[in-house]
Amino acid sequence: PTRRSSDLDPKRLAVVQFHQSYGYEDFVQGIRPTSEGKFLLRNGIFYDFCIKAKESTKKHVFIIDEINRGNISRIFGELLMLMENDKRGEDYAVKLAYQEGSQTFFVPENVYILGLMNTADRSLAVVDYALRRRFCYVTLSPAFESSEFRDFFTENCPEDLVASIIQKMIGLNKVIAEDTSNLGSGFCIGHSYFCRVTSKEEYMQVVKFKIAPLLREYWFDDPKKSSQWIKELESL
């Protein structure tokens, strides 16, 4: 059965998005200025999350969106070791950069870290290899061919329209995936564009303002190809 949002415990879930300015001080610990002009040691979001997780035996999930946009070594610091499966728990606690006296820190065994990234983003460097080997990888592909997505889509959208949209998007993604010289499977268009579509008019808005500009960017050196596919998507 599908889990309802009301069943989720927000205390056991946290989300953060990495970017170029994000650092160790935001994620773990750091010295921060106060409104009174002083400086205090403040805990980062992941530090506080782990402290709360230690008080429970239930699973806690920490989600990092755009994980490949951050400076991994600077953000994680000692956590590159502590997050490993065989380095969890109090036996592997270490003293962090800003901790004083006998204070130490460890990542509890009930903390699960999920990193999300878009593999098609060429403007970014690949994920730090030290971090890469600490994760398992799962590829999330467009769900146009899945019965679950079709059933979800038809709950609020006419079935004949859904069938037509799915057929066109499968065809488009096939062309994108086969264009290995410029694009590839990592550039296929996802089903999330259509999750809120309930009519032909709304579909046309998605094509005009979201997918068409993307296709023009994909095939900027072949405007004829992008125009042909935009017309194909619009011909319902």
Rosetta blueprint (number, residue, H / E / L):
1 P L
2 T L
3 R L
4 R L
5 S H
6 S H
7 D H
8 L L
9 D L
10 P H
11 K H
12 R H
13 L E
14 A E
15 V E
16 V E
17 Q E
18 F L
19 H L
20 Q L
21 S L
22 Y L
23 G L
24 Y H
25 E H
26 D H
27 F H
28 V L
29 Q E
30 G E
31 I E
32 R E
33 P E
34 T L
35 S L
36 E L
37 G L
38 K L
39 F E
40 L E
41 L E
42 R E
43 N E
44 G L
45 I H
46 F H
47 Y H
48 D H
49 F H
50 C H
51 I H
52 K H
53 A H
54 K L
55 E L
56 S L
57 T L
58 K L
59 K L
60 H E
61 V E
62 F E
63 I E
64 I E
65 D E
66 E L
67 I H
68 N H
69 R H
70 G L
71 N L
72 I H
73 S H
74 R H
75 I H
76 F H
77 G L
78 E L
79 L H
80 L H
81 M H
82 L H
83 M L
84 E L
85 N H
86 D H
87 K H
88 R L
89 G L
90 E H
91 D H
92 Y H
93 A L
94 V E
95 K L
96 L L
97 A L
98 Y L
99 Q L
100 E L
101 G L
102 S L
103 Q L
104 T L
105 F E
106 F L
107 V L
108 P L
109 E L
110 N L
111 V E
112 Y E
113 I E
114 L E
115 G E
116 L L
117 M L
118 N L
119 T L
120 A L
121 D L
122 R L
123 S L
124 L L
125 A L
126 V L
127 V L
128 D L
129 Y H
130 A H
131 L H
132 R H
133 R L
134 R L
135 F L
136 C L
137 Y L
138 V L
139 T L
140 L L
141 S L
142 P L
143 A L
144 F L
145 E L
146 S L
147 S H
148 E H
149 F H
150 R H
151 D H
152 F H
153 F H
154 T H
155 E L
156 N L
157 C L
158 P L
159 E H
160 D H
161 L H
162 V H
163 A H
164 S H
165 I H
166 I H
167 Q H
168 K H
169 M H
170 I H
171 G H
172 L H
173 N H
174 K H
175 V H
176 I H
177 A H
178 E H
179 D L
180 T L
181 S L
182 N L
183 L L
184 G L
185 S H
186 G H
187 F H
188 C L
189 I L
190 G L
191 H H
192 S H
193 Y H
194 F H
195 C L
196 R L
197 V L
198 T L
199 S L
200 K H
201 E H
202 E H
203 Y H
204 M H
205 Q H
206 V H
207 V H
208 K H
209 F H
210 K H
211 I H
212 A H
213 P H
214 L H
215 L H
216 R H
217 E H
218 Y H
219 W L
220 F L
221 D L
222 D L
223 P H
224 K H
225 K H
226 S H
227 S H
228 Q H
229 W H
230 I H
231 K H
232 E H
233 L H
234 E H
235 S L
236 L L
